[in-house]
Amino acid sequence: MVKVKVRSLLIFLSVCSLSMMTACARQGPHKPVATAAEEKSPSAGTKMSFTDVRPLFARHCTPCHTWNSDQPMAESKRDRIGAMVASKAMPKADPAKQVSITERERTIIQRWATGENGGTQTTVTEVGVVRDVNLALASRCFSCHGPQGTSGSADFPNLAGHDPAYIVGRLQYFMDPQARGTVMPAQMQALAKEFGLKAGDDAKTIATLTYLGDFFGRYRLSVTSDDTAALRKKLNAQDKLQYQNGKKLVSENQCLACHLQPDFTPTPMTPMIFAQKRGYLESRLAEFKGGQGGMTMPDIVKPLSESDLSAIALYLSLTHPADGLQ
């Protein structure tokens, strides 16, 4: 009798369990129930800061984008992000994680995209609140110099690792109609016209250039000593000889006296030349060889051959500042 009752109970529980599973399957994947506070959209006119949208980017956008960890990049694409979110083209639902954006979250991102940014920098230190006009100008530099000051091309220099004041000085020089160079004079003068910048001591211009210097100069070199050491190991026999020749020439010409401080920090007067882009270094040294730019560099470079300059550029591009004193 007891066995019969137990068997009947087990059959009853199995039927109940199967019924519940069938009902859940008909209703589709389980979705967390949002609380009233979570579903309530921000009131009209509420302006959202980057602090408000950062966790939403982390939750819904990180599989493809890095906006949650890079505010400057997110700010530079605010209009496009807002439009994509408003049209519901993005972000796409993740069926594997059963995560989809809520209407409240969508509203927060749209408010941030169209409103004023009240958040603080997350990847740039000591710069403070982002100013949209200045950020728009800074974003024009991303394609050549990278959003964090690290160039993706051998022909354009890294800005990361430079003293902000050095960057400002170079930008002021490029704004001069008499400035000489490959690309930057024409680029900077076109940007000056577009953004209303003026050569000389114009207060607005100086403030904008100072922002650009702070923006890129506060980033540090992304390449490490181990990275440059790994690249050197891949050199063929001829390039290894050229690298050693470059090291010898840098030492003989006392480059370290100006370009490398004992604590590896950049200075307002000299550029960071270690772990710099090889193509850029070669073109810059060629300019000095031709008598262009700098107060002392043309005289230092003048006696050197093209082969010497190529060797120096190779050595500097594959040597981290931490290895420069060895």
C-alpha positions, 0 to 999 in steps of 0.5 A: 500500500505504501509503495503504491502511494509513493508511486502515485505521488511521484507520478503526480509531481512529474506531471506537474513539473512537465506542465510547468516546463511546457508553459514556460516554453510557450512563453519563451525565454525567461526575462528578469522582472524589472522593478518599478524603479528600473522601468521608470524612465528619467523625467523629461529634461533630465540630462545624463552624464557619462557616469549614467551610460557607462554601465549600460555600454558595459552591459550591452555594447562591450562585445563589439565596442570599448565605449564603457572604458573610453569616454573620449571615443564614446563622446566623439560618436555621441550623435551616431550612438544616439541615432542607432539607439533611437532607431533600435538598430543597436544594441542587438539582443544577445540570445545566448545571455538572454540580455536585451536593452530596456526602454528605460536604458534606451532613454538614458542613452538617448538623453546622454547623446542629446544632452550635456555631459556632466561626467568626468574623464575615465581614461584621461586624468587631470583633464576634468569635464569634457567640453564638446567643441574641444573634443570634436577637434580632438577627435579629428586627430584620431584617424592619424594619431589614435584616440589614445595618442598611439598611432596605428601607422608608421608614418604618423607619430605617437602623441602619447608620452609627450609633455602636454606643453610640447604638443601645444608648442608644435600645434602653435607652430603648425598654425603659422602660415610660414610653418614647414612640414609634410602634412600638419601645417596644412591640416592644422591651418584648415582646422583653425579656420573651421574651429575659429582658431587664431595664431598668436596670443588669442586666449580662446585659441590657447585654451583650445590648444591646451585642451588638446595637449592635455588630452593626448599628453596625459596618455602614456605609451601603450608599448612596453619594454617587453614589447620592443624586446620581442620586436627586436628578436624578429629582426633579420641579421642585416637589421640587427647590425643597423640597430646596433649602428643606430644605438652607437650613433645615438650615443655618440651624438649625445641624444640622451642628454636632451631626449631622455630624462633619468625618470623617463618623463618627457619635457616641454621642450623636447619630444619623446623619440623612444618607441616612436614610429619609424617612418615618422622618425625618418621623415623628421630626421630628413627635414632636419638634414634639409635644414628645416625646423629646430634650433640645434637639430639641423646642425647635429644631423647635417654630418650624418648620412641617409643610412645613419638616419635610417639606423637611428630611426630603427634603433629609436623605434624599437627601444623603450625609454626604460632601455634607453639608459642601458 
